[in-house]
Amino acid sequence: MSVQVNIKMASYDLDENEPKVKSGGAEPPVLPIVASPPASSDLLAPSIESLLPHSGTMVMLDRFVAADEERLCAEVVIRPDSLFMGPDGVGSWIGIEYMAQSIAAFAGHKGRLRGEPAKVGFLLGTRRYDVSCALFPPGVVLWIVVKRLMQADNGLGSFECAIYEAPRYADRNHGLTGETRPFDAIDDTLDTAQVLVRATITVFQPHDVTGFLEGKVE
């Protein structure tokens, strides 16, 4: 968001309260000057890396697309050098990892708004993984949408997930720079997009990751 402010150059007499404009002719009315609001990091579209505890080539998502209170959409572009690329594409079974990382990004986005770093979580699994394709071919653009269904105080969570083939006419530039896009801005696009995979994912994010890994947390 940007605010355009037109400001008349004025000089101030330190002994008087009113500004005096030194331009010729009648003095224009003095209007209050409203400054542009400071940029807020909460409004800026974050890099996907900043939302994940992963690093390097293990970051399998390409960018953040949109988010709201209960949902997040991330993007993956299938390239010749994509992780797990085979002769004809990436196996659609890898979609569960795309979903898991999108859930991690959702948690990271929530933490970011609270000023907290991304935290480690664990994919526990899914009872059903419905796919309509065997592969994600090179060049396809995927939108991974995760929706929080439940999140308990102990860190256990359940998310409804879907992988869409992003329409080629979709506004894919938004999210690279500029403000965070509200999720309802892409709802119409998702309504017409092809669903490739659906699943409900169960995850766990312990409050004390180190203690959990060392067996000190029940």
C-alpha positions as CSV (number, residue, x, y, z in Angstrom):
1,M,0.0,0.0,0.0
2,S,1.3,3.4,-0.8
3,V,0.0,6.9,0.1
4,Q,0.7,9.8,-2.1
5,V,1.1,13.1,-0.3
6,N,1.3,16.5,-2.0
7,I,3.2,19.0,0.2
8,K,3.6,22.7,-0.3
9,M,7.0,23.9,0.6
10,A,6.7,26.3,3.5
11,S,9.0,28.2,5.9
12,Y,8.3,28.6,9.6
13,D,9.0,31.6,11.8
14,L,10.1,30.1,15.1
15,D,8.4,33.0,17.0
16,E,5.0,32.3,15.5
17,N,2.8,29.2,15.3
18,E,1.4,29.6,11.8
19,P,3.5,28.7,8.7
20,K,4.1,31.4,6.1
21,V,4.3,30.4,2.5
22,K,6.9,32.5,0.6
23,S,5.4,31.9,-2.9
24,G,3.8,34.9,-4.6
25,G,0.1,35.7,-4.8
26,A,-2.5,34.9,-2.2
27,E,-1.6,32.6,0.5
28,P,-3.2,29.2,0.1
29,P,-5.1,27.7,3.0
30,V,-2.9,25.8,5.4
31,L,-3.8,22.2,5.4
32,P,-2.6,19.6,7.9
33,I,0.1,17.4,6.5
34,V,-0.5,13.7,6.8
35,A,2.6,11.6,6.5
36,S,2.7,8.3,4.8
37,P,2.4,5.5,7.3
38,P,5.6,3.6,8.0
39,A,6.0,0.4,6.2
40,S,5.0,-2.6,8.3
41,S,6.8,-5.9,8.0
42,D,3.5,-7.5,8.8
43,L,2.1,-6.3,5.5
44,L,5.0,-7.2,3.3
45,A,4.9,-10.6,1.5
46,P,7.6,-12.7,3.3
47,S,10.1,-14.9,1.6
48,I,9.1,-18.5,1.9
49,E,12.6,-19.3,3.5
50,S,11.8,-16.9,6.4
51,L,8.7,-19.0,7.3
52,L,10.4,-22.4,7.3
53,P,12.9,-24.1,9.6
54,H,14.4,-25.8,6.6
55,S,17.4,-24.5,4.7
56,G,19.2,-24.9,1.3
57,T,17.8,-27.5,-1.1
58,M,15.5,-28.9,1.5
59,V,13.2,-25.9,1.0
60,M,10.9,-27.3,-1.6
61,L,8.5,-24.4,-1.8
62,D,9.2,-21.5,-4.1
63,R,7.2,-18.7,-2.6
64,F,4.4,-17.5,-0.4
65,V,1.2,-16.6,-2.2
66,A,-1.5,-15.7,0.3
67,A,-2.7,-16.3,3.9
68,D,-5.5,-15.6,6.3
69,E,-6.3,-16.6,9.8
70,E,-6.8,-20.3,9.0
71,R,-5.2,-20.8,5.5
72,L,-2.0,-20.4,3.6
73,C,-1.2,-20.9,-0.1
74,A,2.3,-21.6,-1.3
75,E,3.7,-22.1,-4.7
76,V,6.0,-24.8,-6.2
77,V,7.4,-24.6,-9.8
78,I,8.5,-28.0,-11.1
79,R,11.8,-27.5,-12.8
80,P,14.4,-29.9,-14.3
81,D,16.5,-29.5,-11.1
82,S,13.6,-29.9,-8.7
83,L,14.3,-32.3,-5.8
84,F,13.1,-35.8,-6.6
85,M,12.9,-35.0,-10.3
86,G,12.7,-38.2,-12.5
87,P,12.8,-38.7,-16.2
88,D,9.2,-37.4,-16.7
89,G,8.6,-35.3,-13.6
90,V,8.3,-35.4,-9.8
91,G,6.2,-38.2,-8.4
92,S,2.9,-37.0,-7.1
93,W,3.6,-38.8,-3.8
94,I,6.1,-35.9,-3.1
95,G,3.0,-33.7,-2.7
96,I,2.7,-34.8,0.9
97,E,6.0,-33.1,1.6
98,Y,4.8,-30.0,-0.2
99,M,1.8,-30.0,2.0
100,A,3.9,-30.6,5.2
101,Q,6.2,-27.6,4.3
102,S,3.1,-25.4,3.6
103,I,1.8,-26.3,7.0
104,A,5.2,-25.4,8.5
105,A,5.0,-22.1,6.5
106,F,1.5,-21.5,8.0
107,A,2.9,-21.9,11.5
108,G,5.9,-19.8,10.6
109,H,3.7,-17.0,9.3
110,K,1.7,-17.0,12.5
111,G,5.0,-16.9,14.5
112,R,6.3,-14.1,12.3
113,L,3.3,-11.9,13.2
114,R,4.1,-12.5,16.8
115,G,7.8,-11.7,16.2
116,E,8.9,-15.4,16.7
117,P,11.3,-17.4,14.5
118,A,10.2,-20.5,12.5
119,K,10.0,-23.6,14.6
120,V,10.5,-27.3,13.9
121,G,7.4,-29.5,13.6
122,F,6.8,-33.1,12.6
123,L,4.6,-34.7,9.9
124,L,2.8,-37.6,11.6
125,G,1.0,-38.8,8.4
126,T,-2.3,-39.0,6.6
127,R,-4.9,-41.7,6.5
128,R,-5.9,-40.8,2.9
129,Y,-4.0,-39.3,0.0
130,D,-6.1,-38.8,-3.1
131,V,-4.3,-38.1,-6.3
132,S,-5.5,-37.6,-9.9
133,C,-2.0,-37.8,-11.5
134,A,1.1,-39.9,-11.2
135,L,3.5,-37.1,-11.8
136,F,4.0,-33.4,-11.6
137,P,5.6,-32.7,-15.0
138,P,8.4,-30.1,-15.6
139,G,7.0,-26.6,-16.1
140,V,3.8,-27.1,-14.1
141,V,3.1,-24.5,-11.4
142,L,1.5,-25.9,-8.2
143,W,-0.4,-24.0,-5.6
144,I,-0.5,-25.8,-2.3
145,V,-3.4,-24.7,0.0
146,V,-3.5,-25.8,3.6
147,K,-6.4,-25.1,6.0
148,R,-6.2,-25.5,9.7
149,L,-9.0,-27.8,11.0
150,M,-7.8,-28.3,14.6
151,Q,-4.8,-27.3,16.7
152,A,-4.6,-28.5,20.3
153,D,-2.7,-26.9,23.1
154,N,-0.2,-29.8,23.1
155,G,0.9,-28.9,19.6
156,L,-1.1,-31.6,17.7
157,G,-2.8,-30.3,14.6
158,S,-4.9,-31.4,11.6
159,F,-4.9,-29.6,8.2
160,E,-7.0,-30.1,5.1
161,C,-4.7,-29.8,2.2
162,A,-5.0,-29.6,-1.6
163,I,-2.6,-29.2,-4.5
164,Y,-3.9,-27.2,-7.5
165,E,-2.4,-26.7,-10.9
166,A,-2.2,-22.9,-10.9
167,P,-4.0,-21.4,-13.9
168,R,-1.5,-19.8,-16.3
169,Y,-3.5,-16.5,-16.2
170,A,-3.2,-16.3,-12.4
171,D,-1.4,-13.2,-11.0
172,R,1.8,-15.0,-10.1
173,N,3.8,-11.8,-9.7
174,H,2.0,-10.8,-6.5
175,G,3.8,-12.1,-3.5
176,L,7.3,-11.7,-4.9
177,T,7.3,-8.1,-3.7
178,G,4.7,-5.8,-2.2
179,E,2.0,-6.4,0.3
180,T,0.7,-9.7,1.6
181,R,-2.3,-10.7,-0.5
182,P,-5.4,-11.6,1.5
183,F,-6.6,-15.1,0.8
184,D,-10.0,-14.1,-0.6
185,A,-8.2,-12.5,-3.5
186,I,-7.3,-15.9,-4.9
187,D,-10.5,-17.8,-3.9
188,D,-12.0,-17.2,-7.4
189,T,-8.9,-18.5,-9.0
190,L,-8.9,-21.6,-6.9
191,D,-12.6,-22.2,-7.8
192,T,-11.6,-22.7,-11.4
193,A,-8.2,-24.5,-10.9
194,Q,-7.7,-28.2,-11.3
195,V,-7.2,-30.1,-8.1
196,L,-4.4,-32.7,-8.4
197,V,-4.1,-34.0,-4.8
198,R,-6.2,-33.9,-1.7
199,A,-5.3,-35.1,1.8
200,T,-5.8,-34.4,5.5
201,I,-2.5,-34.1,7.3
202,T,-1.7,-34.6,10.9
203,V,1.2,-32.7,12.4
204,F,2.9,-32.1,15.7
205,Q,4.8,-29.1,16.9
206,P,6.2,-29.6,20.4
207,H,6.7,-26.6,22.6
208,D,10.2,-27.9,23.5
209,V,11.7,-29.5,20.4
210,T,15.0,-30.3,22.0
211,G,13.4,-31.9,25.0
212,F,11.0,-33.9,22.8
213,L,13.9,-35.2,20.6
214,E,15.8,-36.2,23.8
215,G,12.8,-38.0,25.2
216,K,12.4,-35.6,28.1
217,V,9.0,-34.4,27.1
218,E,6.0,-36.8,27.2
